Each structure stands twice: as C-alpha cells, then as structure tokens.
C-alpha cells in the first residue's frame, strides 16, 4: 500500500490489498461518517454515544447482526475479531471458515477480506470499530482500513499483557508503533482514525491509576507518531465516585501529557466482572453504567447485556443493552447526584498515583525501552496478568465503601503518602450511601442477593 501506509507487511499480503490512493479516496468520500467525528460531536453535546460489542464468524450473520443493532441507536458499532485472527493465524481462521464459521468466536476479517469488510461498512449508517486483542495487528489494521473502518482498538501493552503468555513487550510495542505511524500519515492526508486504548486490561478489580497509566503511556507513544484522535478506555470498577473521578481525570491527564493537537476522549467500558444472572439486576447495572459515563464526562460507553452471565447475547438482548445504557446517559437521569467532595478527593489521589507511575518512565529518553524496563522491574504492573513479561505482584482489594485500593502495591514506585492513603482507606469505616450509590457501588449486592433468591427467578 505504498509509503503512506507502510506497515512492514509481507509483499504477498500487501499485494492483495487495494492501492493507498484507492483506500484514501474511499475513506475520504463525503458520505462516509468517521468515528472521530462521532466522538467529537458527542463531546460537544455532553452526552456519550453507546457502542455494543458484537462479532460472529459468518459474513451473512455479521451483516444481519449489524443491521439488527442499528435501530437501537448506537453511535458506533463493533466488529469483534476471532481469536485465530488476533494471533495472526490467518490460515487457521480461513480453514475454519471454509468448514463452517460456527467454530470461530468472532469475525475473521482478514480471511473474509476487505471487499466483504466494505459490505459491512456500507450496511449501516454509523462508523465501525475493530475490537480484537492482537499483540501484532498490522495485517488486521491494513484490512480494516481498506474495509473503511475508522476506529481501531488496542496498543502494545493493553493488547499484550492481559491476553498473551510470552509475547515480548518490545515486539508488541514495535508492531503497534507501525500502526500508529500509519495513522499519523493518514491524519496528514486528511483521514483521522480513532485509536482506542484498552485500559480495561484484565478487567476485574483494576486499580484506576494502573488503567490510566498504561493507556497514557500508549497515548504518548501514539501521539509521537502523529495520531490525532485517542480514546482512553476505563473499566467501570463499581464505586461511582471513584469511577466518575477516573473518567474526569482523563481530561486533566490528557492536557498534562499530550499535545493540544490531539483529541482525547474518555470511554467507559461497563462492568466487566461477574454479571448478575437475574435480568432485572443486570439491567440496573447496565443503566447505572450509562449514568456513570455521563457523570464522568465520557464520550462513549461500551454497553453490556442482560445475557452477559450466560455467554454471547442474541441480537435482541444486545439492542436492549444499547437502549438501557443510553437511557442511563440521558437527560431523564439528571436527578442523580454524587458527593462532589468525594469525587474530587478520589480524583486527586488517582491523578497523583498516575503521575508517580508515569513520570519516571517518560523521563527516560527511549519511551519503549523505558516501558519494557519498568514492567521488568515491577515499576509498572498489571494485576492478574497471564504474561511472563509482567510481574503481576500487585494485589488490589475493595475498601469498605467498594472503591478499589492497593492491598499490596508490589514494586510500584508509590510515595509514602500514596501508600498511607491506600492503607487508611482499606481500614476506613464505610460511609453512608444513597440509593444511587447502593445500586452502582456494591456489585456484590446483586450477586449475593441471587444466592438467597428463589433459583427459578435466576433464569427468567
């Protein structure tokens, strides 16, 4: 695809793609709606758009799924990629596709090819984002661009350490640098690709400062390559003051660490831990995720469904999840209020913790080398990581109010003041909480309640 989109691809693979001139013309067509524009409009309106997760192996079923979800009103739709494609096993994915797509746990875009990808993009009136989990996504990115997709998730840390056992960080950072550099050159040519950074990491009990530190380091690396639109994704932890504080901190941290030419958008991934099996409880959790997103100033919320506890949702449940999250983010919920003093205190400590993690890494001359060294030494870490390239020594725990704290910081370079704050919060007497906080903060309430409810109600 020429110098503009140089990704270091094998010549045989690159020959199967359209020319860079054709791709630019396709992406620049006036009728094409770009994800960056949708996010900018949502930021201006002060209300997040909703995006569901979705991905199936069959092309016809993927088309039907996107068309079924569009009437629910998502601002962006997803094409979630299968595991073989994520790991660049393109031949395996293609073989399974020929046998029948039922063995694939997502859409094998590379195997289907860019022409079918364009059919997906043309099938709906909203932009498409590729969600995957690839430590090296160069081929997938090339096909995504040729398909007309204008948002691409992932980074060299967040799409390696939570997913892979033994992919060196230096290798994944190097591969993602090629993706970001291509986005930079595209931006210079007038096509802005949204790059969403996966702060969710291993999802459950993720301390906010680790999530934000990882995404900010990836964001700085991407901005240095010329990326102009960055979505900083954060996982809903469950305590609303802490979640709102973390989302609001994105703006401050973006101004501190990123150039003003880069649009920085906070994104909330709705709760990614064990989900309630009872539909009413699950719906309440989805609704409150939308509300937390709005109160936190998120520009996008990635929704969940009431079938989350059972496996992959059907299209109807997925559409209902989109509408429920949108309701939580709507003007109808303006009555909900948080203790702004508690939010401000949480935000102060989150921003301080992030600075203590990020600043020493950014002070080094070689950013990628400093990231690798920091994870090797434990000065950066991801709890519960499957990778041998992260120490996974950090032990998070909920304090009595439901917020996520550091029970054991491992080798993270926190100051005595930060360590003291975390220890004090873990020993604190729980504060009183109103209805909103009771619904959103104590996720265990839903799960515990189900254990004492008539089991028949769990499967309605």
Order of alpha helices (4+ residues) and beta strands (2+ residues): alpha-alpha-alpha-beta-alpha-beta-alpha-alpha-alpha-alpha-beta-alpha-beta-alpha-beta-alpha-beta-alpha-beta-alpha-beta-alpha-alpha-alpha-beta-beta-alpha-alpha-alpha
